[in-house]
Amino acid sequence: MSDPTTATSAMQALADGVVAGERRALGRAITLIESQRADHQLQANELLSLLLPQSGKAIRLGITGPPGAGKSTFIEAFGLHLVATGKRVAVLAIDPSSVRSGGSILGDKTRMEELSRDSNAFIRPSPSGGTLGGVARRTRETMLVCEAAGYDIVIIETVGVGQSETAVAAMVDMFLLLLSPGGGDELQGIKRGIMELADLVVVNKADGDLKAVAGRFAAEYAGALGLMRPSTHLWQPEVLICSAIEKRGMAEILAAILNHHQAFEAADSLFDHRADQARAWLWGEIEESLIDAFRRDSVVGKQLHHVEAEVAAGRMTPSVAARRLMAAFRGEKED
């Protein structure tokens, strides 16, 4: 068993390195947070407690979009624009499939090769751990570490348009939906729920033959947003166009992000917004921990296969089965 004093000293030294902006320390800290080992989780909790007072100063930006929208190209172009204006940017890429393959995350990082070489940029894959909650938990903690390391904007990139977008929207200040000019069914293919989450819609690929098409699609998206009630009176979602390949439109997008951030700060609503997110995070952690404890319980494990078979065969309702397993978990006798 390791010496608690030594562990504390090591975590303090690691925290000091992160706050000093040492990239190696930042990488070690995130690796520790992502570890599944119980002793590493204890150290990670200690580290996060040390770093928490230094976090919270960055703009938290979520970016999503369907496949083919050009997210990686856009994030690199936008990231390069950010560092050119003197800002430090961290990019956290979420890939729910990374536990099995790791392919698309590594591909994203490769495609952001120019940005990854910039000393004022940091790109890090954020593996899912097999569950949506696992994604959100580790990504939140990684975001806090990046903030403590002094990054001005933390970008959280999701893949595709699906359930993970809701989790990401619940941890950022602003949610950007990236789209591209497409066929006539493009607008109908975007889920209404994702559109409702968006604080900013950006139509990418406004170049070449698609430049005029992008303008028309932007008008369609603006019309769709106009039919939806804004999530807050402080901000009316906007629709902008850009060309990530030609690196056009980046200044306008940054201006919109800064205007959104300033609107919340001016109304003293940013703290409340993040406080609500933190409370939701707390309950998410409780649910995750309870489910994990439930699945690992030996008494439940002895009954689970039989009860699942009874439910699948239609001999027991799921509600009765759940009550039976919960009674076993709590050590209660069945009625």
Secondary structure as the mmCIF struct_conf table of DSSP 4:
data_model
#
loop_
_struct_conf.conf_type_id
_struct_conf.id
_struct_conf.beg_label_comp_id
_struct_conf.beg_label_asym_id
_struct_conf.beg_label_seq_id
_struct_conf.end_label_comp_id
_struct_conf.end_label_asym_id
_struct_conf.end_label_seq_id
HELX_RH_AL_P HELX_RH_AL_P1 PRO A 4 VAL A 19
TURN_TY1_P TURN_TY1_P1 ALA A 20 GLY A 21
HELX_RH_AL_P HELX_RH_AL_P2 ARG A 23 GLU A 34
HELX_RH_AL_P HELX_RH_AL_P3 ALA A 38 LEU A 51
HELX_RH_3T_P HELX_RH_3T_P1 LEU A 52 GLN A 54
BEND BEND1 GLY A 56 GLY A 56
BEND BEND2 ALA A 58 ALA A 58
STRN STRN1 ILE A 59 THR A 64
TURN_TY1_P TURN_TY1_P2 PRO A 67 GLY A 68
BEND BEND3 ALA A 69 ALA A 69
HELX_RH_AL_P HELX_RH_AL_P4 LYS A 71 ALA A 84
TURN_TY1_P TURN_TY1_P3 THR A 85 GLY A 86
STRN STRN2 VAL A 89 ASP A 95
TURN_TY1_P TURN_TY1_P4 PRO A 96 SER A 101
HELX_RH_AL_P HELX_RH_AL_P5 GLY A 103 ARG A 111
TURN_TY1_P TURN_TY1_P5 MET A 112 MET A 112
HELX_RH_AL_P HELX_RH_AL_P6 GLU A 113 SER A 116
TURN_TY1_P TURN_TY1_P6 ARG A 117 ARG A 117
BEND BEND4 ASP A 118 ASP A 118
TURN_TY1_P TURN_TY1_P7 SER A 119 ASN A 120
STRN STRN3 ALA A 121 PRO A 127
TURN_TY1_P TURN_TY1_P8 GLY A 129 GLY A 130
BEND BEND5 THR A 131 THR A 131
HELX_RH_AL_P HELX_RH_AL_P7 LEU A 132 ALA A 148
TURN_TY1_P TURN_TY1_P9 ALA A 149 GLY A 150
BEND BEND6 ASP A 152 ASP A 152
STRN STRN4 ILE A 153 GLU A 157
BEND BEND7 GLY A 160 GLY A 162
HELX_RH_AL_P HELX_RH_AL_P8 GLN A 163 ALA A 169
TURN_TY1_P TURN_TY1_P10 ALA A 170 MET A 171
BEND BEND8 ASP A 173 ASP A 173
STRN STRN5 MET A 174 LEU A 179
TURN_TY1_P TURN_TY1_P11 GLY A 184 ASP A 185
HELX_RH_AL_P HELX_RH_AL_P9 GLU A 186 GLY A 189
BEND BEND9 ILE A 190 ILE A 190
HELX_RH_AL_P HELX_RH_AL_P10 ARG A 192 LEU A 197
BEND BEND10 ASP A 199 ASP A 199
STRN STRN6 LEU A 200 VAL A 203
BEND BEND11 ASP A 207 ASP A 207
HELX_RH_3T_P HELX_RH_3T_P2 GLY A 208 LEU A 210
HELX_RH_AL_P HELX_RH_AL_P11 LYS A 211 GLY A 226
TURN_TY1_P TURN_TY1_P12 LEU A 227 LEU A 227
BEND BEND12 MET A 228 MET A 228
BEND BEND13 SER A 231 SER A 231
TURN_TY1_P TURN_TY1_P13 HIS A 233 LEU A 234
STRN STRN7 GLU A 238 ILE A 241
STRN STRN8 SER A 243 SER A 243
TURN_TY1_P TURN_TY1_P14 ALA A 244 LYS A 247
STRN STRN9 ARG A 248 ARG A 248
BEND BEND14 GLY A 249 GLY A 249
HELX_RH_AL_P HELX_RH_AL_P12 MET A 250 ALA A 266
TURN_TY1_P TURN_TY1_P15 ALA A 267 ASP A 268
HELX_RH_AL_P HELX_RH_AL_P13 LEU A 270 ARG A 296
HELX_RH_AL_P HELX_RH_AL_P14 SER A 298 ALA A 312
TURN_TY1_P TURN_TY1_P16 ALA A 313 GLY A 314
BEND BEND15 ARG A 315 MET A 316
HELX_RH_AL_P HELX_RH_AL_P15 PRO A 318 ARG A 330
TURN_TY1_P TURN_TY1_P17 GLY A 331 GLY A 331
HELX_LH_PP_P HELX_LH_PP_P1 GLU A 332 GLU A 334
#
